[in-house]
Amino acid sequence: MMPLGSFTGLHIVLAIHVVAVMVTFGAVFARPLVFAAASRQDPRSLPVLHRIEYTLQRLLVTPGVLLVILTGIYMADREDLWGAFFLWWGIGVVALIGAALPTVMIPTARRAETVARRDLRSGPADAIGLSSEYRALTRRLALLSAALGVLVLITVLFMGVESPL
């Protein structure tokens, strides 16, 4: 174990990077459980959950992506890791997530909130009152969230196995 006094700036940046990854992408893994429980318990909560979903994406995940990139670039530059596969894989995955947020995830979650509110006001389109449009939107969100979650897990694996830090 490293003595407390031998921590360097690199150790601090690495810790910030790891915490940023956990906080930024942790919600991705909770999403399916939250929405499954809500739709079974009280579908009226779904519009609020979608608002929470896109608010977290906007205020937590988007800045978190930037922090992950900046701390990763700092460590790559400091340790001269620019030729490493895991680094470019990680940059690619984080860039993909960063691009998916404003172009797909946030607009789709906003639309899902609007459609859920409309469906729940207008009466039952199915057993719990949600239309096929709503189901298509939430299916898109669930599939993309799952795919991005798998990419995050693969990236963590590559970083843990390949990184010398």
C-alpha positions as CSV (number, residue, x, y, z in Angstrom):
1,M,0.0,0.0,0.0
2,M,1.2,3.5,-0.9
3,P,2.0,5.8,2.1
4,L,-0.4,8.7,2.2
5,G,2.4,11.3,1.7
6,S,3.5,9.7,-1.7
7,F,0.4,10.7,-3.6
8,T,1.1,12.8,-6.6
9,G,-1.0,15.1,-8.8
10,L,-1.4,12.2,-11.2
11,H,-2.9,10.0,-8.4
12,I,-5.4,12.8,-7.7
13,V,-6.3,13.2,-11.3
14,L,-6.7,9.5,-11.7
15,A,-9.0,9.4,-8.6
16,I,-11.1,12.3,-10.1
17,H,-11.3,10.4,-13.4
18,V,-12.5,7.2,-11.8
19,V,-15.1,9.0,-9.6
20,A,-16.2,11.0,-12.7
21,V,-16.8,7.8,-14.6
22,M,-18.7,6.2,-11.7
23,V,-21.0,9.3,-11.2
24,T,-21.4,10.2,-14.8
25,F,-22.3,6.7,-16.1
26,G,-23.8,5.2,-13.0
27,A,-27.3,6.4,-13.8
28,V,-27.2,4.5,-17.1
29,F,-27.2,1.2,-15.1
30,A,-30.0,2.3,-12.7
31,R,-32.3,3.5,-15.5
32,P,-34.0,0.2,-16.5
33,L,-34.8,-0.7,-12.9
34,V,-36.3,2.7,-12.1
35,F,-38.5,2.7,-15.2
36,A,-39.6,-0.9,-14.8
37,A,-40.6,-0.3,-11.2
38,A,-42.4,3.0,-12.1
39,S,-44.4,1.5,-14.9
40,R,-45.6,-1.3,-12.7
41,Q,-46.3,0.7,-9.6
42,D,-47.7,4.0,-10.9
43,P,-47.5,5.0,-14.6
44,R,-48.4,8.5,-13.7
45,S,-44.8,8.9,-12.4
46,L,-43.3,8.3,-15.9
47,P,-43.5,11.9,-17.1
48,V,-41.6,13.1,-14.0
49,L,-39.1,10.3,-14.4
50,H,-38.4,11.3,-18.0
51,R,-37.9,14.9,-16.8
52,I,-35.5,13.7,-14.2
53,E,-33.8,11.5,-16.8
54,Y,-33.1,14.4,-19.3
55,T,-32.2,16.8,-16.5
56,L,-29.6,14.4,-15.2
57,Q,-28.3,13.9,-18.7
58,R,-28.0,17.7,-19.2
59,L,-26.7,18.7,-15.8
60,L,-24.7,15.7,-14.6
61,V,-23.8,13.4,-17.5
62,T,-22.9,16.1,-20.1
63,P,-20.5,17.9,-17.7
64,G,-19.2,14.6,-16.4
65,V,-18.3,13.5,-20.0
66,L,-16.2,16.7,-20.3
67,L,-14.5,16.0,-16.9
68,V,-13.8,12.3,-18.0
69,I,-12.2,13.6,-21.3
70,L,-10.2,16.3,-19.6
71,T,-8.7,14.1,-16.9
72,G,-8.1,11.3,-19.4
73,I,-6.2,13.7,-21.7
74,Y,-4.2,15.0,-18.8
75,M,-3.1,11.5,-17.8
76,A,-2.5,10.4,-21.4
77,D,-0.3,13.4,-22.0
78,R,1.5,13.2,-18.6
79,E,2.3,9.4,-19.1
80,D,2.7,9.6,-23.0
81,L,0.0,7.1,-23.6
82,W,-1.2,8.5,-27.0
83,G,-0.2,5.3,-28.8
84,A,-2.3,3.0,-26.6
85,F,-5.4,1.3,-27.9
86,F,-7.3,1.6,-24.6
87,L,-6.9,5.4,-24.7
88,W,-8.3,5.8,-28.2
89,W,-11.1,3.3,-27.5
90,G,-12.0,5.3,-24.4
91,I,-11.9,8.6,-26.3
92,G,-14.1,7.1,-29.0
93,V,-16.7,5.8,-26.5
94,V,-16.8,9.0,-24.5
95,A,-17.2,11.0,-27.7
96,L,-20.0,8.8,-28.9
97,I,-21.8,9.2,-25.6
98,G,-21.2,12.9,-25.6
99,A,-22.7,13.1,-29.1
100,A,-25.6,10.8,-28.3
101,L,-26.8,13.0,-25.4
102,P,-27.8,16.2,-27.2
103,T,-28.8,14.5,-30.5
104,V,-30.8,11.4,-29.3
105,M,-31.0,10.8,-25.6
106,I,-32.2,14.2,-24.3
107,P,-34.6,15.0,-27.2
108,T,-36.1,11.5,-27.0
109,A,-36.5,11.7,-23.2
110,R,-38.2,15.1,-23.6
111,R,-40.5,13.7,-26.2
112,A,-41.3,10.7,-24.0
113,E,-42.3,13.0,-21.2
114,T,-44.6,14.9,-23.5
115,V,-46.2,11.8,-25.0
116,A,-46.6,10.1,-21.6
117,R,-48.4,13.2,-20.3
118,R,-50.6,13.3,-23.3
119,D,-51.4,9.6,-23.1
120,L,-52.2,9.6,-19.4
121,R,-54.5,12.6,-19.9
122,S,-56.4,11.2,-22.9
123,G,-57.2,7.8,-21.4
124,P,-56.1,4.3,-21.9
125,A,-54.5,3.3,-25.2
126,D,-53.5,0.0,-23.6
127,A,-53.7,-1.6,-20.2
128,I,-51.9,1.3,-18.5
129,G,-52.8,4.1,-20.8
130,L,-49.7,4.5,-22.9
131,S,-49.6,4.7,-26.7
132,S,-47.4,2.8,-29.2
133,E,-45.6,6.1,-29.8
134,Y,-44.6,6.2,-26.1
135,R,-43.5,2.6,-26.2
136,A,-41.4,3.2,-29.3
137,L,-39.7,6.2,-27.6
138,T,-38.9,4.3,-24.4
139,R,-37.7,1.3,-26.4
140,R,-35.3,3.6,-28.2
141,L,-34.1,5.1,-24.9
142,A,-33.7,1.6,-23.3
143,L,-31.8,0.1,-26.3
144,L,-29.4,3.1,-26.6
145,S,-28.9,3.2,-22.8
146,A,-28.1,-0.5,-22.8
147,A,-25.7,-0.2,-25.7
148,L,-23.9,2.7,-24.1
149,G,-23.8,0.9,-20.8
150,V,-22.1,-2.1,-22.5
151,L,-19.6,0.2,-24.1
152,V,-18.8,1.8,-20.7
153,L,-18.3,-1.6,-19.2
154,I,-15.9,-2.7,-22.0
155,T,-14.0,0.6,-21.7
156,V,-13.6,0.1,-17.9
157,L,-12.3,-3.4,-18.7
158,F,-9.8,-2.1,-21.2
159,M,-8.7,0.6,-18.9
160,G,-8.2,-1.8,-16.0
161,V,-6.3,-4.4,-18.0
162,E,-4.3,-2.2,-20.3
163,S,-3.6,1.0,-18.4
164,P,-0.3,1.3,-16.6
165,L,-1.8,3.8,-14.2
